[in-house]
């Protein structure tokens, strides 16, 4: 989980997810069982259409947005997204300049949901390097409607995840986080600067399902974790992020925001030595 990077603000919807299309998106998926694809323990198929509508296991369930939302999603897409991504969501806007914006066909519902629900899209400046997370302009239902329509153009995965955290292992999640995520997000989950004006954002206020979406879709500069992490491992990471990182215990005393040993040591030195100096001055004055 190296970096949840994105675009931002009020304007055309521009998802910087890389170029994906009907012929290439299948290469993004893994054949490993229970790793975010329908190659899972539990799969539900619509008997009338033969389309997978739900899959996963006891760790994470992935649900496709209802096809009944697609018509409303198309209207929302034309209003908020088509000026950049084109009316066919293929990255070709009205002026016919292809390649300037990402092709969204075949990226999967979780990708669309992540960018819209996290407030990074719609974007005011499509050419900005990176955007901050913000209050979403479109609500959750609208995000699902857009995801439903885009997915109807070329059904793909991953679908919208729901992690089941009750039986997750926080210790395993901490170890997996340290191995896969801390190099960029820091061990405290506060994020850090990367290269060329980009950064790994803080994980302090990320809902559980969006952590899964980021891990499975690899937004922006972040790698896509599919074949190397099972749903159980992803669930453990999510449990660690949503408990120990977002709600630290600080059993040793004042947490000081998790700034790290150098900054925390400086604060301790400043306060400790300062108090000792004042105490010495006070004792000296009394003598």
C-alpha positions as CSV (number, residue, x, y, z in Angstrom):
1,X,0.0,0.0,0.0
2,X,2.5,2.6,-1.1
3,X,0.5,5.7,-2.0
4,X,-3.1,6.6,-2.3
5,X,-2.6,9.3,-4.9
6,X,-5.2,11.2,-6.9
7,X,-6.7,14.3,-8.4
8,X,-9.1,16.7,-6.7
9,X,-11.8,19.3,-6.5
10,X,-14.9,20.7,-8.2
11,X,-15.1,20.2,-11.9
12,X,-14.8,17.4,-14.5
13,X,-14.4,13.9,-13.2
14,X,-10.9,12.7,-14.1
15,X,-9.7,9.4,-12.6
16,X,-6.0,9.0,-12.9
17,X,-6.0,5.3,-12.8
18,X,-3.9,4.6,-15.9
19,X,-5.2,3.5,-19.2
20,X,-7.4,0.4,-19.0
21,X,-9.5,-1.2,-21.8
22,X,-11.4,-4.3,-22.6
23,X,-8.4,-6.2,-23.9
24,X,-6.0,-5.3,-21.0
25,X,-8.0,-5.2,-17.7
26,X,-8.0,-9.0,-17.3
27,X,-4.2,-8.9,-17.0
28,X,-4.7,-6.8,-13.8
29,X,-6.4,-9.8,-12.1
30,X,-4.9,-12.8,-10.4
31,X,-5.8,-16.4,-10.5
32,X,-5.0,-16.8,-6.8
33,X,-8.1,-17.9,-4.9
34,X,-9.7,-15.4,-2.6
35,X,-7.6,-12.4,-3.8
36,X,-10.3,-10.0,-4.9
37,X,-11.7,-11.7,-8.0
38,X,-14.5,-14.2,-8.6
39,X,-12.0,-17.0,-8.1
40,X,-13.3,-17.1,-4.6
41,X,-14.9,-19.5,-2.1
42,X,-18.4,-17.9,-2.4
43,X,-19.7,-16.8,-5.7
44,X,-23.3,-15.7,-6.6
45,X,-24.3,-15.6,-10.2
46,X,-27.5,-14.0,-11.6
47,X,-29.3,-17.1,-13.0
48,X,-30.9,-15.0,-15.8
49,X,-27.9,-13.3,-17.1
50,X,-25.0,-15.5,-15.9
51,X,-23.2,-12.4,-14.6
52,X,-21.4,-12.6,-11.2
53,X,-23.1,-10.3,-8.8
54,X,-21.2,-11.2,-5.6
55,X,-18.1,-13.1,-4.6
56,X,-15.6,-13.4,-1.8
57,X,-15.2,-15.3,1.4
58,X,-15.5,-14.9,5.2
59,X,-12.9,-12.1,5.1
60,X,-14.2,-9.8,2.4
61,X,-17.4,-9.8,0.3
62,X,-17.4,-8.0,-3.1
63,X,-20.7,-6.9,-4.5
64,X,-21.4,-5.6,-8.0
65,X,-23.4,-2.4,-8.1
66,X,-27.0,-3.1,-9.2
67,X,-27.5,-2.8,-13.0
68,X,-30.7,-0.9,-12.2
69,X,-28.5,2.1,-11.3
70,X,-26.8,2.3,-14.6
71,X,-29.2,4.6,-16.3
72,X,-28.9,7.2,-13.6
73,X,-25.2,6.7,-13.6
74,X,-24.9,7.5,-17.2
75,X,-26.7,10.8,-16.7
76,X,-24.4,11.6,-13.8
77,X,-21.3,10.6,-15.8
78,X,-22.3,12.9,-18.7
79,X,-22.8,15.7,-16.3
80,X,-19.7,15.3,-14.2
81,X,-17.2,13.2,-16.2
82,X,-17.7,13.2,-19.9
83,X,-16.0,16.5,-20.6
84,X,-12.7,14.8,-19.9
85,X,-13.3,11.0,-20.1
86,X,-15.6,11.3,-23.1
87,X,-19.2,10.2,-23.5
88,X,-18.1,6.6,-23.9
89,X,-15.8,6.8,-20.8
90,X,-12.9,5.8,-23.1
91,X,-10.7,8.8,-22.3
92,X,-11.6,10.6,-25.6
93,X,-13.2,14.0,-24.8
94,X,-15.4,16.0,-27.1
95,X,-12.5,17.6,-29.0
96,X,-11.4,14.1,-30.1
97,X,-8.0,14.2,-28.4
98,X,-7.3,10.7,-27.2
99,X,-4.8,9.7,-24.6
100,X,-5.1,13.0,-22.6
101,X,-7.3,11.4,-20.0
102,X,-7.6,7.9,-18.6
103,X,-9.8,5.3,-20.3
104,X,-12.3,4.0,-17.6
105,X,-13.7,1.1,-19.6
106,X,-12.9,-2.1,-17.8
107,X,-11.4,-0.7,-14.6
108,X,-13.9,-2.3,-12.3
109,X,-16.5,-0.7,-9.9
110,X,-14.2,-0.5,-6.9
111,X,-11.9,1.9,-8.8
112,X,-14.7,4.3,-9.7
113,X,-16.2,4.1,-6.2
114,X,-12.8,4.8,-4.6
115,X,-12.1,8.0,-6.5
116,X,-15.6,9.4,-6.3
117,X,-16.4,8.4,-2.7
118,X,-13.1,9.7,-1.4
119,X,-13.9,13.1,-2.8
120,X,-10.9,13.2,-5.0
121,X,-13.2,13.4,-8.0
122,X,-14.7,15.4,-9.7
123,X,-11.5,17.4,-10.3
124,X,-11.1,21.1,-10.6
125,X,-7.6,20.9,-12.1
126,X,-7.3,17.7,-14.3
127,X,-3.6,18.4,-14.8
128,X,-2.7,18.7,-11.1
129,X,-0.1,16.2,-9.9
130,X,-2.1,15.0,-6.9
131,X,-5.2,15.9,-4.9
132,X,-6.1,15.9,-1.3
133,X,-8.9,13.7,0.1
134,X,-12.0,15.9,0.8
135,X,-15.7,15.7,1.5
136,X,-17.2,14.0,-1.6
137,X,-19.1,16.2,-4.0
138,X,-21.3,13.2,-5.0
139,X,-22.9,10.9,-2.4
140,X,-22.4,7.2,-2.0
141,X,-25.5,6.3,-4.1
142,X,-24.3,8.5,-6.9
143,X,-20.8,7.0,-6.8
144,X,-22.4,3.5,-7.2
145,X,-24.6,4.7,-10.0
146,X,-21.6,6.0,-12.0
147,X,-19.7,2.8,-11.2
148,X,-22.7,0.7,-12.4
149,X,-22.9,2.5,-15.7
150,X,-19.1,2.4,-16.4
151,X,-19.1,-1.3,-15.5
152,X,-22.0,-2.0,-17.8
153,X,-19.7,-1.0,-20.7
154,X,-17.3,-3.8,-20.0
155,X,-18.0,-5.7,-16.8
156,X,-14.8,-6.2,-14.7
157,X,-13.4,-6.5,-11.2
158,X,-12.9,-5.8,-8.4
159,X,-16.4,-5.1,-7.2
160,X,-17.3,-3.0,-4.2
161,X,-15.8,-4.6,-1.1
162,X,-17.3,-5.1,2.4
163,X,-14.6,-6.3,4.8
164,X,-15.7,-8.4,7.8
165,X,-13.4,-7.4,10.6
166,X,-14.8,-9.3,13.5
167,X,-12.3,-12.2,13.3
168,X,-9.4,-10.2,11.8
169,X,-5.9,-10.6,13.3
170,X,-4.5,-7.2,14.3
171,X,-1.0,-8.6,14.9
172,X,-0.8,-10.1,11.5
173,X,-2.2,-6.9,10.0
174,X,0.6,-4.9,11.8
175,X,3.3,-7.2,10.3
176,X,1.8,-7.0,6.8
177,X,1.4,-3.2,7.1
178,X,5.1,-2.8,8.1
179,X,6.2,-5.0,5.2
180,X,3.9,-3.6,2.4
181,X,2.7,-0.1,3.5
182,X,5.0,1.6,6.0
183,X,7.7,2.5,3.6
184,X,5.5,5.2,2.1
185,X,2.7,5.8,4.6
186,X,5.1,5.5,7.6
187,X,4.6,3.1,10.4
188,X,2.2,5.5,12.1
189,X,0.1,5.8,9.0
190,X,0.5,9.6,8.7
191,X,1.8,9.6,5.2
192,X,5.0,11.1,3.8
193,X,6.5,12.9,0.8
194,X,7.3,10.8,-2.3
195,X,8.9,12.0,-5.6
196,X,8.1,14.8,-8.0
197,X,5.5,16.6,-5.8
198,X,3.6,13.5,-4.9
199,X,3.0,12.0,-1.4
200,X,1.5,9.1,0.4
201,X,-1.5,10.4,2.2
202,X,-2.5,9.9,5.8
203,X,-4.6,6.9,6.7
204,X,-6.1,8.4,9.7
205,X,-9.6,9.0,8.3
206,X,-10.1,6.3,5.7
207,X,-13.1,4.0,6.0
208,X,-12.5,0.3,6.0
209,X,-14.0,-0.4,2.6
210,X,-11.8,2.3,0.9
211,X,-8.7,0.8,2.4
212,X,-9.6,-2.5,0.6
213,X,-10.4,-0.6,-2.6
214,X,-7.0,1.2,-2.5
215,X,-5.2,-2.1,-1.9
216,X,-7.1,-3.9,-4.7
217,X,-7.1,-1.2,-7.3
218,X,-3.8,0.6,-6.8
219,X,-4.9,4.3,-7.3
220,X,-2.4,6.7,-8.7
221,X,1.2,5.8,-7.8
222,X,0.1,3.0,-5.5
223,X,0.8,-0.6,-6.7
224,X,-2.1,-3.0,-7.1
225,X,-2.0,-5.8,-4.5
226,X,-3.9,-8.8,-5.9
227,X,-2.0,-12.0,-6.2
228,X,0.4,-11.3,-3.3
229,X,-2.2,-10.6,-0.6
230,X,-5.2,-12.8,0.1
231,X,-8.6,-11.4,1.3
232,X,-7.8,-12.6,4.8
233,X,-4.4,-10.7,4.7
234,X,-6.1,-7.6,3.4
235,X,-8.7,-7.8,6.1
236,X,-6.0,-8.0,8.7
237,X,-4.3,-4.9,7.3
238,X,-7.6,-3.1,7.3
239,X,-8.3,-4.1,10.9
240,X,-4.8,-2.7,11.9
241,X,-5.4,0.5,10.0
242,X,-8.9,1.1,11.4
243,X,-7.9,0.3,15.0
244,X,-4.2,0.8,15.9
245,X,-3.5,3.6,13.4
246,X,-6.8,5.4,13.5
247,X,-7.5,4.9,17.3
248,X,-4.1,4.4,19.0
249,X,-4.0,3.2,22.6
250,X,-1.0,5.2,23.7
251,X,-0.6,3.0,26.7
252,X,2.8,4.5,27.5
253,X,1.5,8.0,28.0
254,X,0.8,11.1,25.8
255,X,1.0,10.0,22.1
256,X,2.0,13.5,20.8
257,X,0.3,12.7,17.5
258,X,2.6,9.8,16.7
259,X,5.3,12.2,15.4
260,X,8.1,9.6,15.8
261,X,11.1,9.2,18.2
262,X,13.1,12.2,17.0
263,X,10.3,14.8,17.3
264,X,8.9,13.2,20.5
265,X,12.4,13.1,22.0
266,X,12.8,16.7,21.2
267,X,9.6,17.6,23.0
268,X,10.6,15.5,26.0
269,X,14.0,17.1,26.1
270,X,12.5,20.6,25.8
271,X,9.9,20.1,28.5
272,X,12.1,18.0,30.8
273,X,15.2,20.1,30.6
274,X,13.1,23.3,30.7
275,X,11.3,22.2,33.9
276,X,14.6,21.2,35.5
277,X,16.1,24.5,34.6
278,X,13.2,26.4,36.1
279,X,13.3,24.2,39.2
280,X,17.1,24.9,39.6
281,X,16.5,28.6,39.1
282,X,13.7,28.6,41.7
283,X,15.9,26.7,44.2
284,X,18.8,29.1,43.6
285,X,16.6,32.1,44.2
286,X,15.4,30.7,47.5
287,X,19.0,30.3,48.7
